[in-house]
Amino acid sequence: MPYIGKDPVRGSFTTLDSISADGSTAYSLTKGGTAYDAGQAERLIVSVDGVTQAPNSAFTVSGNTISFSEAVPASSSIDYIVSMGDVMDVGTVSNGTITSDKLSSNFYKEGIIINSATIDNNVTIASTERAMIAGSISIASNKTLTVIGELTIV
């Protein structure tokens, strides 16, 4: 599909399979003949008779079903439905793009890495890994800390 301006470089932009209007309000969404779950209406661009439809007022989405607020007459044309990304399709983060302000304050504050005072899961430090704990630490009952590599407690 051609775009005006710069082509999108992130996400999974794709045209879904054609739908023939038959006077119904609900239609199945498919991509390559397979049911397609758009996740939410805002992820779709829908055109009926050359008019772009407004998500959540002209149509809604539930699973792989698109429901129009009014029946689409058989004489009308559902021109296209473009999906603007798969659910949870976040792409790959580029090196050096995650800064400290993007990290949770439960993990990182002003250049300091924060660790919990209790180990609540089984943890193994592999032979190729080095780990460090700052301050006292406790291990929850029935949990283990296995150190094959290096562990420094300060």
N, C-alpha and C positions, 0 to 999 in steps of 0.2 A: 504494500500500500504506500503510495507517495505521501510525503509530508511537506507542508509549507515551512520553510526555515530549516533548522538543523535537525537531522534525524535523531530520534531518541537513542541513547547509548546504555541505559539501564532498564531493567525490567524485562518482561516477556510480553511484548505487544503483538497481538495476533488477531486476525479476523476469524470469528467463529463461523460454523457452518450456516448456510442459508436457511431461512425459515420462510415457509409459504403461509401467508395469512389465510385464515379460514373462518373468520368471524368469531373466534374465541378470544378470551382474555389471557389464557395461560399457554405457554409454549415451552418445550424442552430445549435447553441449551446444549449444544454438542460441539466438539472440536475433533475433526477427523473421524466422525461417526461415534465418538465415545462421549458419554455424559460429562459435562463440564460444570464444575462448581465455581462460580465467579466470586463467592465470598460475600460480596455486598454490591448494591446497585451502583455505587460511586465508582466502581472499577470498570464500568462498561460505558461505551459511547454507542447509543442506539439511534438509528435513523429510520423513520417511517414516512413514506411519501416525500422524502427529501427534507424532512424536518427533524432536527435533533431533539430527542426526548429528554426531559428532566428526570434524573434519578430520584426515586422515592416519592415523586408526585405523579409522573406519567407512567412509571413502571417501578416494580420492586423485584427483588431476587430472593429466592429461598432455595438453597441447594442448587440443583441444576435446572430450576424452573424460573422463567421470567414471566411476571404477571403484569399486564397492562391495566391501567385504571379504567379504561374503556375497551370494549371489544374492538379488535382490529378487523375491519371489514375485509371480506375475501377480495374485494376490488382494490384494496390497498397493497402497497409493497413495503415489506420490512427490508429496506435497502441493505443494511449491514449492521452487524454488532461487533464492535472491536473491544477486546479485553485489554486493559491497560496494566496487566500484571497478574501473575499467579499469586495465590495466597501464600504468604511467607517467603516470597521470592525476593530476598534482600541483596542478591549479588555478592560480590567479593569485595571486602574492604581493602583499599589500597594501603601499601606500607606507609607508615608515618602519618596517617590521617586521624587516628584516634588520639585525642588530647585528654589531659587529666580532667577537664571539666565534663567530659563525656562519661567518666567512670562514676559509679555509685559512691556516695560519701561513706557507705558502710565498708568500703574496700580501700578507698584512697582519699586522703585529705591533705591538701597543700604539700604534695611531694612525699607524704608518709603512707606506707602501705599498712592497713589496719588488719589484724588477724583476730579471730574469735578466741576467747579464753578456754573454749572447750572443743575437743575434736568429737563430733557427733557421728562420724562415718568411719568405716575401715579405710585406712590410708596406707599406701605403700610408696616409699620413695625408692625409685628404681636405681640400678647401679649407675646409670648415666645422668642422674639428677642430683641437684644440691638444693637443700631447703634450709630455711632459717625461721625460728620462732623467737619472738621478742616477749620477754616476761614469762610469768608462770603459765602453765597449760595443764588442763586436766583431760583425761580420756574417758568418755562415757562408758558405763558398764556394758559388757559384751561387745566392745569395739576394740580394734587393735591398731597400733601404729607400728608398721614394719619398716625398718631402715636398712636398705641394702646399699644405698648410695651414701651421701653425706647429709647429716643434720647438725646444725649449729643452734644452740639455745643461748640467748644472751639476756 
